[in-house]
Amino acid sequence: MTEDQLLAELGRLYFLEDVSKVDLGRRFDLSRFKIARMLAKGRERGIIRIEIHEPTQNLPAYADPLKTTLGLPLVRVVETDGGEARMRDTVAQMAAQLLRESWEEGDVVGIGGGRTLHALGGHVMEAPALTAVQLVGVLPSNAQMAPLEQLRPGVEAAGGSVRTFGTPLFAGSVQRRDSWVSQLGAVRELYDRLDLAVVGIGAWGSARSVLREAYPPAVRSRLDDAGPVAEMLGHWFTEDGGVVAQDITRMSITTEIPQLSAAPHVVAVAAGAEKARAIMGVARSGLITGLVTDREAAARMLELAGSQ
């Protein structure tokens, strides 16, 4: 071996396989002091790198009053810095932390869509033997970014399974929707057995909303007339929690509201102050039991609640 290869091998054995410096010395005919110096050299050269992933911290000063405001038993609020991508990634990291604390072997866990959830799978290092299932059709802009595909290696390595499908969220007609749904029987049967669902929340009305691009102009116009502030899994909500535009939902491939209502835990993951009204609308529907969000969104929701 070259010296660099030796440094890498020593690092692997010491840090990953817990071989002591004394045993390494015997194996490579070196003193344990020489082994220590070589491990230090490997770190100096960047051949040996140590990463510590500190758990994301909840902010109870925002989370506790938001629980009362939204009537939710579980709320976690994180501090974020940087741009939108960094904000979504930090919130997704907290959501992944919550998943690791919550799910158990044998659970059926449903995963929805949304830009924040797309970062979720990358923060889940391992999972028990559970069944993870896709809850909603995909948007054209992010069909290749499903968080379930990121979760698949860890779940399958543990002996679990991941159930996905490639149909779009909006089918375009009731007939087409029913045709696709008829082919998803085994997947959709899992919706009646959900132990935990993790869902995203979309804000309607913003020109920046990726949701608008998923619908043809005539449907966008009908949604604007219905007046929703939020979308969750293809269901539409007003600011007071009412469900609207059910004719459009009837043309969408998604989980039914009774199935969500029957799930013991439904955790929404959403970030950004511009989503405050949308999050509040979904919370008031009574369909979610938990929320993971960022400080700016939390502060805006508390501000809105105080003015109402």
C-alpha positions as CSV (number, residue, x, y, z in Angstrom):
1,M,0.0,0.0,0.0
2,T,1.0,3.6,-0.5
3,E,1.1,5.8,2.6
4,D,-2.3,7.3,1.6
5,Q,-3.8,3.9,1.2
6,L,-2.4,2.9,4.6
7,L,-3.9,6.0,6.2
8,A,-7.3,5.2,4.7
9,E,-7.1,1.6,5.9
10,L,-6.1,2.6,9.4
11,G,-9.0,5.1,9.5
12,R,-11.5,2.5,8.3
13,L,-10.4,-0.1,10.9
14,Y,-10.1,2.4,13.8
15,F,-13.2,4.5,13.3
16,L,-15.6,2.2,11.5
17,E,-14.6,-1.3,12.9
18,D,-13.5,-0.2,16.4
19,V,-10.1,-1.9,16.1
20,S,-7.9,-0.5,18.9
21,K,-4.6,1.2,18.3
22,V,-2.8,-1.6,20.1
23,D,-4.4,-4.2,17.8
24,L,-3.6,-2.0,14.8
25,G,0.0,-1.8,15.9
26,R,0.3,-5.6,16.1
27,R,-1.4,-6.0,12.7
28,F,0.9,-3.5,10.9
29,D,4.0,-3.9,13.1
30,L,3.9,-0.3,14.3
31,S,3.8,1.2,17.8
32,R,0.4,2.5,19.0
33,F,2.0,5.9,19.2
34,K,2.9,5.7,15.5
35,I,-0.7,4.6,14.8
36,A,-2.0,7.7,16.6
37,R,0.3,9.9,14.6
38,M,-0.8,8.3,11.3
39,L,-4.5,8.7,12.2
40,A,-3.8,12.4,12.9
41,K,-2.0,12.7,9.6
42,G,-4.9,11.1,7.7
43,R,-7.2,13.7,9.2
44,E,-4.8,16.5,8.3
45,R,-4.7,15.3,4.7
46,G,-8.5,14.9,4.5
47,I,-8.3,11.2,3.9
48,I,-10.0,10.6,7.2
49,R,-13.0,12.8,7.8
50,I,-15.4,12.8,10.8
51,E,-18.9,14.1,10.5
52,I,-21.2,14.9,13.4
53,H,-24.9,15.4,12.5
54,E,-26.3,17.5,15.3
55,P,-30.0,17.0,15.9
56,T,-32.1,19.9,14.7
57,Q,-33.4,22.0,17.6
58,N,-37.1,22.7,18.2
59,L,-38.0,26.3,19.2
60,P,-40.6,26.0,22.1
61,A,-41.1,29.7,22.2
62,Y,-42.9,29.4,18.9
63,A,-43.9,25.7,18.9
64,D,-45.8,25.9,22.2
65,P,-48.1,28.8,21.4
66,L,-48.6,27.5,17.9
67,K,-49.9,24.2,19.4
68,T,-52.6,26.2,21.2
69,T,-53.4,28.4,18.2
70,L,-53.8,25.5,15.7
71,G,-55.1,23.0,18.1
72,L,-52.4,20.4,17.3
73,P,-50.8,18.1,19.8
74,L,-47.5,18.1,18.0
75,V,-45.7,21.2,16.6
76,R,-42.0,21.6,15.9
77,V,-40.5,24.8,14.7
78,V,-36.9,25.2,13.5
79,E,-34.7,28.2,12.9
80,T,-33.5,28.5,9.4
81,D,-31.0,30.7,7.6
82,G,-30.0,31.2,4.0
83,G,-32.3,30.9,1.0
84,E,-35.5,29.0,0.3
85,A,-33.6,25.7,-0.5
86,R,-31.7,25.9,2.8
87,M,-35.0,26.6,4.6
88,R,-36.8,23.6,3.1
89,D,-33.8,21.4,3.8
90,T,-33.7,22.4,7.5
91,V,-37.4,21.8,7.9
92,A,-37.0,18.4,6.1
93,Q,-34.2,17.5,8.5
94,M,-36.5,18.1,11.5
95,A,-39.2,16.0,9.8
96,A,-36.8,13.2,9.3
97,Q,-35.8,13.4,12.9
98,L,-39.4,13.1,13.9
99,L,-39.9,10.1,11.7
100,R,-36.9,8.3,13.3
101,E,-38.5,9.0,16.7
102,S,-42.0,7.9,15.6
103,W,-42.1,5.0,13.2
104,E,-41.8,1.4,14.3
105,E,-41.3,-2.0,12.6
106,G,-44.4,-3.1,10.8
107,D,-45.9,0.4,10.4
108,V,-47.6,1.5,7.2
109,V,-46.2,5.0,6.5
110,G,-47.7,7.2,3.8
111,I,-45.6,9.9,2.2
112,G,-47.1,12.9,0.2
113,G,-45.5,15.3,-2.2
114,G,-44.2,18.9,-2.1
115,R,-40.9,20.6,-2.4
116,T,-40.0,20.4,1.3
117,L,-40.7,16.7,1.4
118,H,-38.4,16.1,-1.5
119,A,-35.5,16.8,0.8
120,L,-36.8,14.4,3.5
121,G,-35.4,11.1,2.2
122,G,-31.9,12.4,2.1
123,H,-32.0,12.9,5.9
124,V,-33.3,9.5,6.9
125,M,-30.2,7.4,7.4
126,E,-32.0,4.2,8.4
127,A,-35.5,2.8,8.8
128,P,-37.1,-0.2,10.4
129,A,-38.9,-2.9,8.4
130,L,-42.0,-1.0,7.5
131,T,-44.2,-0.4,4.5
132,A,-43.9,3.1,2.9
133,V,-46.5,4.1,0.4
134,Q,-47.0,7.0,-2.0
135,L,-50.2,8.9,-1.1
136,V,-50.7,11.1,-4.1
137,G,-49.9,11.3,-7.8
138,V,-46.9,13.3,-8.9
139,L,-46.6,16.8,-10.3
140,P,-45.0,16.9,-13.8
141,S,-42.2,19.1,-12.5
142,N,-40.9,16.7,-9.8
143,A,-41.8,13.2,-10.9
144,Q,-38.1,12.2,-10.5
145,M,-37.7,13.7,-7.0
146,A,-40.1,11.5,-5.0
147,P,-38.8,11.2,-1.4
148,L,-39.8,7.6,-1.4
149,E,-37.1,6.8,-3.9
150,Q,-34.6,8.2,-1.5
151,L,-36.1,6.1,1.3
152,R,-36.3,2.9,-0.7
153,P,-32.7,1.6,-0.1
154,G,-32.8,1.9,3.6
155,V,-36.4,0.6,4.0
156,E,-35.7,-2.4,1.7
157,A,-32.4,-3.1,3.4
158,A,-34.3,-3.4,6.7
159,G,-36.7,-5.9,5.1
160,G,-39.5,-3.5,4.5
161,S,-41.1,-2.4,1.2
162,V,-41.8,0.8,-0.7
163,R,-44.9,1.1,-2.9
164,T,-44.9,3.8,-5.5
165,F,-46.7,4.6,-8.8
166,G,-46.1,7.1,-11.6
167,T,-49.5,8.4,-12.4
168,P,-50.0,12.2,-12.2
169,L,-51.9,14.1,-9.5
170,F,-54.5,15.5,-11.9
171,A,-55.9,12.9,-14.3
172,G,-58.0,15.4,-16.3
173,S,-61.3,13.5,-16.1
174,V,-63.2,11.3,-13.7
175,Q,-63.1,8.4,-16.2
176,R,-59.3,8.6,-16.6
177,R,-58.8,8.9,-12.9
178,D,-61.0,5.9,-12.2
179,S,-59.1,3.9,-14.9
180,W,-55.8,4.6,-13.2
181,V,-57.1,4.0,-9.7
182,S,-58.4,0.6,-10.7
183,Q,-54.8,-0.4,-11.5
184,L,-53.5,0.7,-8.0
185,G,-55.7,-1.7,-5.9
186,A,-52.9,-3.1,-3.8
187,V,-51.4,0.3,-3.1
188,R,-54.6,2.0,-2.3
189,E,-55.6,-0.8,0.1
190,L,-52.7,0.4,2.3
191,Y,-54.4,3.8,2.7
192,D,-56.9,2.1,5.0
193,R,-54.1,0.8,7.2
194,L,-52.0,4.0,7.7
195,D,-50.2,4.3,11.0
196,L,-48.5,7.6,10.0
197,A,-48.8,10.0,7.1
198,V,-46.4,12.7,6.3
199,V,-47.8,15.3,3.9
200,G,-46.9,18.6,2.3
201,I,-49.0,21.8,2.1
202,G,-49.2,23.9,-1.0
203,A,-50.3,27.6,-1.1
204,W,-52.8,28.5,-3.8
205,G,-53.0,31.9,-5.4
206,S,-49.3,32.7,-5.6
207,A,-47.8,33.1,-9.1
208,R,-44.8,31.3,-7.8
209,S,-46.8,28.2,-6.9
210,V,-45.7,25.1,-8.7
211,L,-49.2,23.8,-8.2
212,R,-50.6,26.2,-10.9
213,E,-48.4,24.5,-13.5
214,A,-50.0,21.2,-12.8
215,Y,-53.5,22.3,-14.0
216,P,-54.8,23.6,-17.3
217,P,-56.0,27.2,-17.4
218,A,-59.7,26.3,-17.2
219,V,-59.1,24.3,-14.0
220,R,-57.0,27.1,-12.5
221,S,-59.8,29.5,-13.1
222,R,-62.3,27.2,-11.4
223,L,-60.0,26.9,-8.4
224,D,-59.6,30.6,-8.2
225,D,-63.4,30.9,-8.2
226,A,-63.6,28.4,-5.4
227,G,-61.3,30.5,-3.3
228,P,-58.9,27.9,-1.6
229,V,-55.8,29.1,0.2
230,A,-54.3,25.6,0.5
231,E,-53.8,22.3,-1.1
232,M,-52.9,19.0,0.6
233,L,-52.8,15.7,-1.3
234,G,-55.0,17.2,-4.0
235,H,-57.7,18.4,-1.5
236,W,-58.4,22.1,-1.3
237,F,-59.0,24.1,1.8
238,T,-60.3,27.6,2.7
239,E,-58.7,29.7,5.4
240,D,-61.3,28.5,7.9
241,G,-60.7,24.8,7.1
242,G,-63.5,24.2,4.7
243,V,-63.1,21.7,1.9
244,V,-63.8,23.1,-1.6
245,A,-63.3,22.2,-5.3
246,Q,-64.2,18.6,-4.6
247,D,-65.1,18.1,-8.3
248,I,-61.4,18.7,-9.1
249,T,-60.3,16.4,-6.4
250,R,-62.6,13.8,-8.0
251,M,-60.4,13.9,-11.0
252,S,-57.2,13.5,-8.9
253,I,-55.3,10.4,-7.8
254,T,-55.0,10.8,-4.1
255,T,-55.9,9.5,-0.6
256,E,-59.5,10.0,0.4
257,I,-60.4,12.3,3.3
258,P,-62.0,9.5,5.4
259,Q,-58.7,7.5,5.1
260,L,-56.7,10.5,6.4
261,S,-59.2,11.0,9.2
262,A,-58.7,7.4,10.3
263,A,-54.9,7.6,10.4
264,P,-53.6,8.0,14.0
265,H,-51.0,10.5,13.0
266,V,-50.9,12.9,10.0
267,V,-47.9,15.3,10.1
268,A,-47.7,18.2,7.7
269,V,-44.3,19.5,6.7
270,A,-44.4,23.1,5.2
271,A,-42.0,26.0,5.3
272,G,-42.1,29.7,4.5
273,A,-44.1,32.7,5.8
274,E,-46.0,32.8,2.5
275,K,-47.6,29.5,3.5
276,A,-48.9,30.7,6.8
277,R,-52.5,31.1,5.7
278,A,-52.4,27.8,3.9
279,I,-51.0,25.9,6.9
280,M,-53.6,27.5,9.2
281,G,-56.4,26.5,6.8
282,V,-55.3,22.8,6.7
283,A,-54.9,22.7,10.5
284,R,-58.4,24.1,11.0
285,S,-59.8,21.3,8.8
286,G,-58.9,18.8,11.6
287,L,-57.1,16.5,9.2
288,I,-53.6,16.9,10.6
289,T,-52.3,16.0,14.0
290,G,-48.9,17.5,13.8
291,L,-46.8,20.2,12.0
292,V,-43.1,20.8,11.2
293,T,-42.4,24.3,10.1
294,D,-39.9,27.2,10.3
295,R,-39.7,30.2,12.6
296,E,-40.8,32.7,10.0
297,A,-43.9,30.7,9.1
298,A,-44.7,30.2,12.8
299,A,-44.3,33.9,13.6
300,R,-46.6,34.8,10.8
301,M,-49.3,32.4,11.9
302,L,-49.2,33.7,15.4
303,E,-49.4,37.2,14.1
304,L,-52.4,36.3,11.9
305,A,-54.1,34.5,14.8
306,G,-53.7,37.5,17.0
307,S,-55.3,39.8,14.5
308,Q,-58.4,37.6,14.0
